[in-house]
Amino acid sequence: MKTKLYIKEEMAIYMKKILLFYGKECVHCHVMLPLADKLEKEEKVKIEKLENAKKMRKFENMVRKACDGEFGVPAFIDEKGKKAFCGESSYSGLKKWIKK
């Protein structure tokens, strides 16, 4: 039987939201989009996919820091704007970032 605390922690994990900025013609984005879908299902994370780079501007400094000075896509950003992950990666690399 699950305790109330366990259920609350489980819900908190599920409520984690990630913003994924991508480009329709970006080759690396096409690699990462299916991995994002897999992550969403397996790790109970909500990933909001946004194609509009203008919305990404408010996260520019964080993305540049995470991306060695570059500002591009794909870029994963936690909903609180405290961490970012950019570029193409393996599923395990993306999963490791989510769990940090």
Rosetta blueprint (number, residue, H / E / L):
1 M L
2 K L
3 T L
4 K H
5 L H
6 Y H
7 I H
8 K H
9 E H
10 E H
11 M H
12 A H
13 I H
14 Y H
15 M L
16 K L
17 K E
18 I E
19 L E
20 L E
21 F E
22 Y L
23 G L
24 K L
25 E L
26 C L
27 V H
28 H H
29 C H
30 H H
31 V H
32 M H
33 L H
34 P H
35 L H
36 A H
37 D H
38 K H
39 L H
40 E H
41 K H
42 E H
43 E L
44 K L
45 V L
46 K E
47 I E
48 E E
49 K E
50 L E
51 E L
52 N L
53 A H
54 K H
55 K H
56 M H
57 R H
58 K H
59 F H
60 E H
61 N H
62 M H
63 V H
64 R H
65 K H
66 A H
67 C L
68 D L
69 G L
70 E L
71 F L
72 G L
73 V L
74 P L
75 A E
76 F E
77 I E
78 D E
79 E L
80 K L
81 G L
82 K L
83 K L
84 A E
85 F E
86 C E
87 G L
88 E L
89 S L
90 S L
91 Y H
92 S H
93 G H
94 L H
95 K H
96 K H
97 W H
98 I H
99 K H
100 K L
